[in-house]
Amino acid sequence: MLVYYLRTGVWLGFDVSSVLPAAARIACPVLIVSGEADWIVPPADARRILAAIPGTRKRFLSVPNAAHDGTYSAAPALYRNAVLGFLDSSLQR
């Protein structure tokens, strides 16, 4: 977490539980993209955040071999298809 803070200036805290109360208040569709090699927000933590979001208008994408900020570059087609599919199903026509 310290390295991330020094790199970005954003302090995330040490525990995913700090974001769960905010996640529980989300009322819009959500797509969480998680890299399987993410050490900043490991996939298990990302799934906990997803579980805290109420309703059914939520999706989870797990990207193999991807780090925290490398999900698109690790699997561009998978990422692109998931995002476009999510937007297509979530946006009003």
RAFEN-V464188 format. One record per backbone hydrogen bond with DSSP energy under -1.0 kcal/mol. NH is the residue of the N-H (numbers start at 1). CO is the residue of the C=O. If there is no record, write none. Layout:
NH	CO
NH	CO
This chain:
5	1
6	2
7	3
8	4
9	5
18	15
19	16
23	19
24	20
25	22
26	23
30	57
32	59
34	61
36	63
37	66
38	35
46	42
47	43
48	44
49	45
50	46
51	47
52	48
58	56
59	30
61	32
63	34
66	63
70	67
74	70
75	71
79	75
80	76
81	77
82	78
83	79
84	80
85	81
86	82
87	83
88	84
89	85
90	86
91	87
